[in-house]
Amino acid sequence: MRRCYILDLPGWALLLKNIAPNALHNSKARYDAPKCDEDTRVEVIDEIMEQIQDPDPPQRLLCMTGAAGSGKSALQQTIAECCAESGILSAAFFLSSTDPTRNNISFIVPTIAYQIGLKNDLFRSSVAAAVKHDPYIFSQSLRSQMDALIVRPFESVRRSQQIGTNTFPYAILIDGLDECNGEPNATSGIIPHQR
């Protein structure tokens, strides 16, 4: 049986043109990203990781707030690295007001779908098929993008029973929402040329 190569998937190449690689927790553009020094914020990190790893958490969404410069991004970077080491990091997106690929909402959903797709072949194939079916998905609402690029592909994985939902990497981290422009950048979505 021939292994499915990423670039062989119609639609995947178009997805790659609509992501923000600089926003990944391990991006070269974010080299030496701020993170918590060793032996600092240990209790906070442990508490957050405990809640993330809880199979039946009291809430599924954690929201970190604090004053500008209080170290929220450093804490998020540390949590992203802990989740990656634990094998539970599904995706991370670090916004930045100074980077045009990281300061608007247009790249968030495709970038998250890309990262999840790297972790599961069926998910990746489903995302590629969704983009092939509707190449203009990147110009649609965030809700439509979430449905087509994340929710439905995940449902395909769950229905296939190839991997249990309890073993699928599940932590999705988004940092810096206050640095996000409210409106999608009209030029950020790359629309395919129709022949």
N, CA, C and O of each residue as an XYZ file, in Angstrom:
780
protein
N       0.841     -1.180      0.000
C       0.000      0.000      0.000
C       0.888      1.246      0.000
O       1.820      1.339      0.799
N       0.611      2.188     -0.875
C       1.405      3.393     -1.016
C       1.051      4.385      0.078
O      -0.126      4.672      0.294
N       2.050      4.912      0.770
C       1.818      5.906      1.818
C       1.390      7.217      1.174
O       1.934      7.624      0.147
N       0.423      7.865      1.780
C      -0.089      9.137      1.271
C       0.904     10.252      1.607
O       1.189     10.495      2.779
N       1.415     10.908      0.614
C       2.334     12.019      0.838
C       1.540     13.311      0.884
O       0.565     13.490      0.154
N       1.981     14.213      1.762
C       1.254     15.460      2.010
C       1.024     16.245      0.730
O      -0.090     16.711      0.491
N       2.042     16.403     -0.090
C       1.900     17.241     -1.283
C       1.081     16.576     -2.375
O       0.690     17.241     -3.333
N       0.807     15.265     -2.257
C      -0.022     14.570     -3.225
C      -1.503     14.888     -3.039
O      -2.314     14.587     -3.914
N      -1.857     15.484     -1.922
C      -3.268     15.726     -1.619
C      -3.758     17.004     -2.278
O      -3.291     18.092     -1.940
N      -4.691     16.887     -3.211
C      -5.265     18.108     -3.788
C      -5.933     18.905     -2.660
O      -6.623     18.333     -1.817
N      -5.733     20.170     -2.650
C      -6.316     21.018     -1.612
C      -5.333     21.346     -0.505
O      -5.388     22.437      0.062
N      -4.428     20.417     -0.183
C      -3.479     20.668      0.912
C      -2.522     21.800      0.543
O      -2.206     22.640      1.386
N      -2.057     21.831     -0.709
C      -1.141     22.890     -1.148
C      -1.804     24.265     -1.039
O      -1.152     25.242     -0.673
N      -3.090     24.338     -1.353
C      -3.806     25.606     -1.230
C      -3.957     25.998      0.240
O      -3.855     27.177      0.580
N      -4.196     25.027      1.105
C      -4.254     25.313      2.539
C      -2.938     25.929      3.002
O      -2.939     26.902      3.756
N      -1.805     25.360      2.550
C      -0.493     25.855      2.960
C      -0.269     27.311      2.587
O       0.510     28.006      3.240
N      -0.944     27.781      1.542
C      -0.813     29.184      1.136
C      -1.651     30.103      2.019
O      -1.564     31.325      1.891
N      -2.448     29.546      2.897
C      -3.349     30.335      3.729
C      -3.105     30.137      5.221
O      -4.002     30.346      6.039
N      -1.886     29.734      5.568
C      -1.555     29.570      6.985
C      -0.518     30.610      7.393
O       0.047     31.305      6.549
N      -0.277     30.706      8.690
C       0.724     31.625      9.241
C       1.793     30.807      9.963
O       1.692     30.601     11.172
N       2.816     30.338      9.242
C       3.845     29.527      9.892
C       4.568     30.267     11.022
O       5.076     29.636     11.949
N       4.614     31.595     10.949
C       5.256     32.372     12.007
C       4.515     32.282     13.336
O       5.078     32.622     14.377
N       3.276     31.835     13.321
C       2.447     31.802     14.527
C       2.617     30.518     15.345
O       2.093     30.421     16.455
N       3.339     29.540     14.813
C       3.503     28.270     15.513
C       4.394     28.447     16.750
O       5.267     29.314     16.776
N       4.166     27.631     17.753
C       4.934     27.780     18.993
C       6.422     27.518     18.798
O       7.244     27.999     19.579
N       6.774     26.765     17.770
C       8.174     26.442     17.516
C       8.692     27.070     16.223
O       9.641     26.567     15.622
N       8.072     28.159     15.802
C       8.448     28.840     14.568
C       9.830     29.479     14.677
O      10.213     29.996     15.727
N      10.561     29.431     13.582
C      11.858     30.096     13.510
C      11.690     31.611     13.714
O      12.567     32.262     14.282
N      10.581     32.158     13.258
C      10.324     33.592     13.403
C      10.149     33.985     14.871
O      10.352     35.140     15.244
N       9.773     33.012     15.693
C       9.592     33.274     17.119
C      10.763     32.715     17.920
O      10.633     32.449     19.115
N      11.915     32.535     17.256
C      13.080     31.952     17.915
C      13.356     32.699     19.215
O      13.308     33.927     19.276
N      13.640     31.936     20.227
C      13.892     32.463     21.555
C      12.667     33.217     22.080
O      12.780     34.273     22.703
N      11.505     32.643     21.811
C      10.251     33.222     22.302
C      10.288     33.273     23.828
O      10.892     32.411     24.467
N       9.647     34.275     24.404
C       9.658     34.354     25.864
C       8.978     33.130     26.475
O       7.931     32.684     26.004
N       9.579     32.606     27.513
C       8.980     31.501     28.250
C       9.378     31.658     29.711
O      10.269     32.436     30.048
N       8.713     30.918     30.551
C       8.994     31.020     31.977
C      10.369     30.443     32.279
O      10.742     29.386     31.772
N      11.110     31.154     33.108
C      12.399     30.634     33.561
C      12.156     29.389     34.402
O      11.112     29.239     35.036
N      13.147     28.499     34.391
C      13.033     27.282     35.184
C      12.821     27.647     36.655
O      13.421     28.593     37.166
N      11.980     26.903     37.307
C      11.649     27.099     38.726
C      10.859     28.377     38.995
O      10.801     28.830     40.138
N      10.246     28.968     37.962
C       9.336     30.097     38.195
C       7.941     29.694     37.742
O       7.779     28.892     36.822
N       6.977     30.238     38.375
C       5.563     29.984     38.072
C       5.223     28.496     38.063
O       4.306     28.075     37.358
N       5.940     27.713     38.825
C       5.781     26.264     38.851
C       4.360     25.879     39.241
O       3.760     25.005     38.616
N       3.817     26.526     40.272
C       2.463     26.188     40.730
C       1.420     26.519     39.668
O       0.490     25.745     39.447
N       1.573     27.659     39.017
C       0.610     28.061     37.980
C       0.681     27.098     36.795
O      -0.349     26.662     36.280
N       1.902     26.769     36.366
C       2.081     25.837     35.248
C       1.477     24.481     35.593
O       0.756     23.889     34.790
N       1.780     23.992     36.800
C       1.233     22.697     37.225
C      -0.292     22.719     37.264
O      -0.941     21.761     36.846
N      -0.861     23.810     37.766
C      -2.324     23.920     37.849
C      -2.963     23.923     36.458
O      -3.975     23.258     36.233
N      -2.367     24.675     35.525
C      -2.896     24.727     34.158
C      -2.757     23.362     33.480
O      -3.701     22.881     32.853
N      -1.593     22.744     33.604
C      -1.375     21.436     32.975
C      -2.302     20.378     33.579
O      -2.792     19.502     32.865
N      -2.539     20.456     34.874
C      -3.457     19.524     35.530
C      -4.861     19.644     34.927
O      -5.519     18.646     34.635
N      -5.293     20.883     34.752
C      -6.632     21.086     34.190
C      -6.688     20.638     32.726
O      -7.679     20.044     32.302
N      -5.630     20.918     31.948
C      -5.602     20.499     30.545
C      -5.623     18.979     30.439
O      -6.278     18.432     29.552
N      -4.922     18.296     31.322
C      -4.810     16.841     31.261
C      -5.956     16.110     31.951
O      -6.043     14.885     31.866
N      -6.827     16.836     32.626
C      -7.979     16.231     33.308
C      -8.945     15.674     32.262
O      -9.428     16.432     31.421
N      -9.244     14.348     32.291
C     -10.151     13.770     31.293
C     -11.595     14.263     31.436
O     -12.375     14.170     30.488
N     -11.947     14.776     32.591
C     -13.298     15.297     32.810
C     -13.203     16.660     33.513
O     -13.588     16.793     34.675
N     -12.683     17.678     32.791
C     -12.441     18.968     33.437
C     -13.741     19.705     33.762
O     -14.759     19.496     33.102
N     -13.703     20.558     34.772
C     -14.896     21.339     35.112
C     -15.271     22.305     33.985
O     -16.437     22.671     33.845
N     -14.290     22.715     33.187
C     -14.546     23.557     32.014
C     -13.556     23.190     30.927
O     -12.421     22.812     31.216
N     -13.981     23.300     29.684
C     -13.137     22.903     28.560
C     -12.341     24.066     27.985
O     -11.436     23.856     27.177
N     -12.660     25.276     28.386
C     -11.998     26.464     27.863
C     -11.350     27.214     29.010
O     -12.007     27.566     29.990
N     -10.067     27.452     28.881
C      -9.342     28.248     29.862
C      -9.018     29.585     29.220
O      -8.580     29.639     28.071
N      -9.229     30.648     29.952
C      -8.926     31.976     29.438
C      -7.960     32.648     30.410
O      -8.270     32.820     31.589
N      -6.805     33.021     29.911
C      -5.796     33.672     30.732
C      -5.872     35.172     30.491
O      -5.786     35.629     29.351
N      -6.031     35.927     31.553
C      -6.078     37.379     31.436
C      -5.039     37.987     32.367
O      -4.591     37.346     33.319
N      -4.665     39.214     32.088
C      -3.698     39.925     32.919
C      -3.262     41.193     32.222
O      -3.541     41.403     31.041
N      -2.579     42.027     32.967
C      -2.102     43.299     32.427
C      -1.046     43.061     31.354
O      -0.369     42.032     31.345
N      -0.919     44.029     30.454
C       0.114     43.952     29.419
C       1.476     43.841     30.095
O       1.762     44.553     31.058
N       2.306     42.949     29.584
C       3.644     42.785     30.130
C       3.725     41.910     31.364
O       4.782     41.811     31.988
N       2.611     41.268     31.727
C       2.615     40.447     32.948
C       3.132     39.023     32.707
O       3.239     38.237     33.649
N       3.448     38.693     31.468
C       4.048     37.388     31.187
C       3.089     36.328     30.684
O       3.395     35.138     30.751
N       1.931     36.740     30.179
C       0.969     35.761     29.672
C       1.538     34.965     28.492
O       1.362     33.748     28.424
N       2.217     35.645     27.565
C       2.785     34.953     26.397
C       3.895     34.000     26.809
O       4.017     32.916     26.239
N       4.702     34.381     27.780
C       5.753     33.493     28.273
C       5.128     32.244     28.899
O       5.612     31.130     28.701
N       4.055     32.444     29.649
C       3.358     31.312     30.259
C       2.738     30.422     29.183
O       2.822     29.197     29.272
N       2.117     31.024     28.168
C       1.522     30.248     27.069
C       2.592     29.448     26.316
O       2.361     28.294     25.954
N       3.761     30.057     26.078
C       4.844     29.356     25.390
C       5.289     28.149     26.214
O       5.501     27.063     25.675
N       5.426     28.347     27.506
C       5.826     27.250     28.391
C       4.780     26.142     28.383
O       5.126     24.962     28.327
N       3.501     26.514     28.439
C       2.415     25.527     28.406
C       2.428     24.788     27.059
O       2.242     23.572     27.020
N       2.646     25.514     25.965
C       2.705     24.873     24.638
C       3.831     23.844     24.589
O       3.649     22.748     24.059
N       4.975     24.187     25.131
C       6.097     23.252     25.142
C       5.800     22.043     26.021
O       6.147     20.918     25.661
N       5.160     22.262     27.174
C       4.783     21.142     28.059
C       3.785     20.220     27.359
O       3.902     18.997     27.430
N       2.802     20.818     26.682
C       1.804     20.017     25.961
C       2.443     19.246     24.817
O       2.094     18.091     24.576
N       3.379     19.879     24.108
C       4.072     19.193     23.008
C       4.869     18.008     23.546
O       4.840     16.925     22.962
N       5.576     18.207     24.648
C       6.349     17.120     25.255
C       5.441     15.985     25.726
O       5.835     14.819     25.693
N       4.228     16.325     26.165
C       3.284     15.308     26.651
C       2.507     14.638     25.523
O       1.779     13.673     25.758
N       2.660     15.149     24.289
C       1.949     14.571     23.150
C       0.487     14.965     23.071
O      -0.291     14.306     22.381
N       0.094     16.033     23.769
C      -1.314     16.448     23.751
C      -1.537     17.751     22.994
O      -2.677     18.195     22.862
N      -0.456     18.380     22.488
C      -0.615     19.637     21.760
C      -1.142     19.350     20.365
O      -0.477     18.701     19.558
N      -2.332     19.836     20.094
C      -2.926     19.680     18.777
C      -2.514     20.844     17.883
O      -2.175     20.646     16.716
N      -2.543     22.062     18.432
C      -2.186     23.248     17.653
C      -1.954     24.423     18.592
O      -2.466     24.460     19.710
N      -1.171     25.380     18.110
C      -0.945     26.621     18.845
C      -0.860     27.755     17.841
O      -0.345     27.588     16.736
N      -1.367     28.896     18.236
C      -1.310     30.084     17.379
C      -0.964     31.263     18.268
O      -1.711     31.595     19.189
N       0.179     31.904     17.989
C       0.635     33.062     18.755
C       0.470     34.315     17.897
O       1.200     34.515     16.926
N      -0.492     35.152     18.266
C      -0.746     36.393     17.537
C       0.316     37.430     17.883
O       0.937     37.369     18.944
N       0.516     38.382     16.973
C       1.440     39.485     17.197
C       0.982     40.672     16.363
O       0.751     40.541     15.161
N       0.852     41.822     16.998
C       0.373     43.003     16.281
C       1.362     43.479     15.225
O       0.977     44.231     14.330
N       2.621     43.064     15.300
C       3.640     43.543     14.364
C       3.843     42.642     13.151
O       4.595     42.999     12.244
N       3.191     41.489     13.116
C       3.353     40.547     12.002
C       2.023     40.456     11.252
O       1.030     40.017     11.831
N       1.977     40.861      9.978
C       0.710     40.864      9.235
C       0.076     39.489      9.055
O      -1.120     39.402      8.778
N       0.845     38.418      9.204
C       0.239     37.085      9.126
C      -0.265     36.627     10.485
O      -0.938     35.602     10.589
N       0.061     37.386     11.530
C      -0.325     36.979     12.883
C      -1.150     38.037     13.600
O      -1.354     37.930     14.809
N      -1.630     39.055     12.894
C      -2.394     40.086     13.594
C      -3.836     40.216     13.098
O      -4.502     41.214     13.375
N      -4.316     39.210     12.366
C      -5.720     39.217     11.959
C      -6.260     37.793     12.035
O      -5.503     36.825     12.112
N      -7.555     37.692     12.012
C      -8.189     36.394     12.230
C      -8.175     35.479     11.006
O      -8.526     34.304     11.113
N      -7.779     35.995      9.860
C      -7.873     35.230      8.619
C      -7.047     33.949      8.595
O      -7.416     32.994      7.911
N      -5.943     33.912      9.325
C      -5.046     32.763      9.259
C      -5.249     31.766     10.398
O      -4.677     30.676     10.364
N      -6.042     32.111     11.396
C      -6.128     31.281     12.600
C      -6.671     29.884     12.305
O      -6.007     28.896     12.620
N      -7.848     29.777     11.716
C      -8.461     28.462     11.487
C      -7.630     27.609     10.529
O      -7.377     26.445     10.838
N      -7.191     28.138      9.374
C      -6.364     27.299      8.492
C      -5.068     26.823      9.162
O      -4.628     25.696      8.932
N      -4.463     27.675      9.985
C      -3.215     27.289     10.654
C      -3.460     26.197     11.683
O      -2.647     25.284     11.830
N      -4.562     26.285     12.385
C      -4.909     25.234     13.347
C      -5.202     23.927     12.600
O      -4.746     22.863     13.018
N      -5.956     24.001     11.505
C      -6.261     22.802     10.717
C      -4.982     22.167     10.179
O      -4.850     20.943     10.169
N      -4.051     22.990      9.737
C      -2.763     22.495      9.240
C      -2.033     21.695     10.320
O      -1.548     20.593     10.063
N      -1.960     22.256     11.524
C      -1.224     21.583     12.598
C      -1.884     20.267     13.004
O      -1.197     19.275     13.248
N      -3.201     20.256     13.075
C      -3.900     19.010     13.422
C      -3.699     17.990     12.305
O      -3.525     16.801     12.571
N      -3.724     18.453     11.054
C      -3.530     17.569      9.917
C      -2.178     16.879      9.905
O      -2.049     15.769      9.386
N      -1.178     17.522     10.467
C       0.143     16.898     10.541
C       0.162     15.721     11.512
O       1.059     14.881     11.454
N      -0.812     15.661     12.389
C      -0.840     14.620     13.414
C      -1.697     13.415     13.039
O      -1.634     12.378     13.699
N      -2.505     13.550     11.972
C      -3.395     12.453     11.615
C      -3.657     12.466     10.111
O      -4.129     13.466      9.570
N      -3.352     11.356      9.436
C      -3.508     11.261      7.978
C      -4.952     11.437      7.522
O      -5.209     12.123      6.532
N      -5.897     10.824      8.234
C      -7.302     10.932      7.838
C      -7.798     12.369      7.993
O      -8.521     12.876      7.134
N      -7.412     13.020      9.081
C      -7.793     14.422      9.275
C      -7.233     15.263      8.131
O      -7.947     16.080      7.549
N      -5.955     15.063      7.809
C      -5.304     15.814      6.735
C      -6.023     15.583      5.407
O      -6.266     16.533      4.663
N      -6.365     14.335      5.105
C      -7.077     14.024      3.857
C      -8.440     14.701      3.817
O      -8.864     15.190      2.769
N      -9.128     14.730      4.958
C     -10.448     15.371      5.019
C     -10.346     16.878      4.804
O     -11.183     17.474      4.127
N      -9.315     17.489      5.385
C      -9.107     18.935      5.193
C      -8.793     19.216      3.728
O      -9.356     20.135      3.133
N      -7.894     18.424      3.151
C      -7.530     18.612      1.742
C      -8.748     18.461      0.838
O      -8.911     19.222     -0.116
N      -9.602     17.485      1.132
C     -10.820     17.278      0.334
C     -11.775     18.463      0.478
O     -12.417     18.869     -0.491
N     -11.867     19.014      1.690
C     -12.752     20.167      1.914
C     -12.272     21.374      1.118
O     -13.082     22.099      0.539
N     -10.966     21.594      1.085
C     -10.406     22.728      0.338
C     -10.551     22.496     -1.161
O     -10.844     23.429     -1.909
N     -10.346     21.254     -1.605
C     -10.522     20.943     -3.024
C     -11.984     21.168     -3.438
O     -12.262     21.702     -4.511
N     -12.906     20.750     -2.569
C     -14.333     20.919     -2.848
C     -14.726     22.399     -2.906
O     -15.521     22.802     -3.755
N     -14.159     23.209     -1.992
C     -14.489     24.634     -1.938
C     -13.223     25.456     -1.756
O     -12.879     25.811     -0.629
N     -12.512     25.770     -2.856
C     -11.263     26.520     -2.753
C     -11.435     27.927     -2.187
O     -10.451     28.566     -1.816
N     -12.672     28.416     -2.118
C     -12.926     29.755     -1.583
C     -13.285     29.728     -0.102
O     -13.775     30.726      0.428
N     -13.051     28.603      0.575
C     -13.375     28.480      1.988
C     -12.658     29.550      2.816
O     -13.179     29.987      3.842
N     -11.480     29.970      2.384
C     -10.686     30.930      3.149
C     -11.275     32.339      3.140
O     -10.868     33.184      3.936
N     -12.217     32.592      2.259
C     -12.864     33.902      2.228
C     -14.227     33.863      2.923
O     -14.962     34.851      2.915
N     -14.553     32.735      3.515
C     -15.842     32.602      4.211
C     -15.698     32.934      5.690
O     -14.594     33.185      6.173
N     -16.807     32.934      6.397
C     -16.817     33.280      7.815
C     -15.984     32.293      8.634
O     -15.727     31.169      8.203
N     -15.571     32.733      9.812
C     -14.814     31.847     10.698
C     -15.625     30.612     11.052
O     -15.072     29.517     11.154
N     -16.913     30.772     11.239
C     -17.771     29.637     11.571
C     -17.762     28.610     10.436
O     -17.662     27.410     10.690
N     -17.865     29.069      9.192
C     -17.834     28.158      8.042
C     -16.474     27.474      7.921
O     -16.399     26.281      7.625
N     -15.401     28.230      8.152
C     -14.068     27.646      8.107
C     -13.899     26.595      9.208
O     -13.374     25.511      8.955
N     -14.337     26.910     10.412
C     -14.237     25.951     11.527
C     -14.976     24.669     11.196
O     -14.477     23.571     11.443
N     -16.170     24.813     10.634
C     -16.969     23.644     10.306
C     -16.283     22.787      9.240
O     -16.164     21.572      9.396
N     -15.835     23.427      8.158
C     -15.260     22.682      7.035
C     -13.849     22.167      7.298
O     -13.490     21.082      6.840
N     -13.047     22.936      8.031
C     -11.629     22.603      8.161
C     -11.255     21.931      9.481
O     -10.164     21.374      9.601
N     -12.147     21.977     10.470
C     -11.803     21.366     11.752
C     -12.892     20.416     12.242
O     -12.608     19.253     12.531
N     -14.129     20.889     12.339
C     -15.197     20.066     12.923
C     -15.479     18.828     12.080
O     -15.423     17.710     12.593
N     -15.779     19.007     10.803
C     -16.102     17.845      9.959
C     -14.929     16.880      9.780
O     -15.136     15.668      9.827
N     -13.693     17.379      9.575
C     -12.571     16.423      9.518
C     -12.395     15.646     10.823
O     -12.077     14.457     10.794
N     -12.595     16.297     11.952
C     -12.483     15.576     13.220
C     -13.591     14.532     13.353
O     -13.355     13.441     13.872
N     -14.798     14.859     12.886
C     -15.887     13.877     12.912
C     -15.547     12.668     12.046
O     -15.895     11.540     12.396
N     -14.866     12.893     10.915
C     -14.431     11.772     10.063
C     -13.456     10.867     10.810
O     -13.548      9.642     10.728
N     -12.526     11.473     11.535
C     -11.558     10.690     12.317
C     -12.289      9.894     13.387
O     -12.011      8.712     13.590
N     -13.217     10.539     14.066
C     -13.958      9.871     15.143
C     -14.791      8.709     14.606
O     -14.821      7.634     15.206
N     -15.466      8.923     13.477
C     -16.282      7.863     12.879
C     -15.441      6.694     12.388
O     -15.894      5.550     12.424
N     -14.236      6.961     11.935
C     -13.381      5.908     11.391
C     -12.900      4.944     12.471
O     -12.554      3.799     12.178
N     -12.880      5.394     13.682
C     -12.404      4.611     14.826
C     -10.967      4.157     14.638
O     -10.536      3.191     15.268
N     -10.212      4.848     13.770
C      -8.789      4.547     13.594
C      -8.004      4.951     14.842
O      -7.012      4.320     15.205
N      -8.465      5.995     15.472
C      -7.803      6.494     16.668
C      -8.899      6.954     17.621
O      -9.856      7.605     17.201
N      -8.766      6.628     18.865
C      -9.764      7.035     19.847
C      -9.668      8.514     20.140
O      -8.575      9.078     20.168
N     -10.800      9.139     20.356
C     -10.788     10.565     20.651
C     -10.055     10.856     21.948
O      -9.598     11.981     22.156
N      -9.932      9.865     22.827
C      -9.207     10.093     24.076
C      -7.696     10.022     23.877
O      -6.956     10.404     24.784
N      -7.208      9.554     22.738
C      -5.772      9.520     22.476
C      -5.346     10.547     21.425
O      -4.157     10.680     21.137
N      -6.296     11.261     20.860
C      -6.009     12.287     19.854
C      -5.470     13.527     20.574
O      -6.034     13.926     21.593
N      -4.389     14.153     20.071
C      -3.905     15.382     20.704
C      -5.026     16.428     20.736
O      -5.642     16.699     19.704
N      -5.292     17.004     21.880
C      -6.497     17.822     22.031
C      -6.271     19.263     22.471
O      -7.205     20.062     22.396
N      -5.097     19.626     22.919
C      -4.873     20.987     23.417
C      -4.652     21.946     22.255
O      -3.742     21.755     21.448
N      -5.482     22.972     22.173
C      -5.341     24.030     21.180
C      -5.146     25.330     21.953
O      -6.011     25.737     22.729
N      -4.007     25.974     21.734
C      -3.658     27.189     22.461
C      -3.633     28.379     21.512
O      -3.056     28.305     20.427
N      -4.252     29.459     21.918
C      -4.222     30.706     21.142
C      -3.779     31.804     22.098
O      -4.376     31.994     23.157
N      -2.736     32.521     21.721
C      -2.175     33.561     22.576
C      -2.247     34.919     21.891
O      -2.000     35.029     20.690
N      -2.577     35.927     22.638
C      -2.518     37.301     22.150
C      -3.745     37.771     21.416
O      -3.628     38.555     20.474
N      -4.921     37.322     21.810
C      -6.137     37.767     21.111
C      -6.295     39.281     21.134
O      -6.950     39.850     20.261
N      -5.701     39.937     22.126
C      -5.774     41.398     22.180
C      -4.928     42.056     21.084
O      -5.049     43.259     20.854
N      -4.079     41.283     20.409
C      -3.260     41.808     19.320
C      -3.878     41.522     17.952
O      -3.263     41.775     16.916
N      -5.088     40.999     17.965
C      -5.778     40.605     16.737
C      -6.676     41.728     16.252
O      -7.486     42.259     17.011
N      -6.528     42.086     14.989
C      -7.472     43.028     14.387
C      -8.821     42.344     14.289
O      -8.881     41.151     13.991
N      -9.886     43.054     14.525
C     -11.216     42.468     14.535
C     -11.695     41.971     13.189
O     -12.443     40.996     13.122
N     -11.285     42.613     12.133
C     -11.771     42.244     10.808
C     -10.740     41.414     10.056
O      -9.544     41.698     10.127
N     -11.191     40.395      9.338
C     -10.241     39.637      8.517
C      -9.631     40.553      7.463
O     -10.298     41.448      6.945
N      -8.377     40.325      7.154
C      -7.686     41.077      6.125
C      -8.185     40.585      4.773
O      -8.032     39.408      4.446
N      -8.771     41.465      3.997
C      -9.367     41.068      2.719
C      -8.339     40.487      1.759
O      -8.690     39.699      0.881
N      -7.075     40.867      1.915
C      -6.053     40.358      0.997
C      -5.324     39.159      1.554
O      -4.445     38.616      0.885
N      -5.660     38.724      2.766
C      -4.893     37.635      3.367
C      -5.233     36.273      2.793
O      -4.359     35.410      2.710
N      -6.457     36.059      2.400
C      -6.821     34.760      1.835
C      -6.367     34.681      0.397
O      -6.701     35.552     -0.406
N      -5.625     33.669      0.061
C      -5.149     33.511     -1.302
C      -6.191     32.715     -2.067
O      -6.460     31.558     -1.742
N      -6.761     33.315     -3.055
C      -7.829     32.691     -3.833
C      -7.204     32.070     -5.089
O      -6.401     32.711     -5.768
N      -7.568     30.851     -5.386
C      -6.978     30.193     -6.556
C      -7.407     30.861     -7.851
O      -8.522     31.371     -7.958
N      -6.532     30.853     -8.813
C      -6.856     31.365    -10.135
C      -7.688     30.315    -10.876
O      -7.276     29.161    -10.991
N      -8.836     30.710    -11.367
C      -9.716     29.789    -12.091
C      -9.349     29.784    -13.570
O      -9.181     30.837    -14.185
N      -9.229     28.606    -14.118
C      -8.901     28.493    -15.554
C     -10.136     28.165    -16.338
O     -10.073     28.028    -17.560
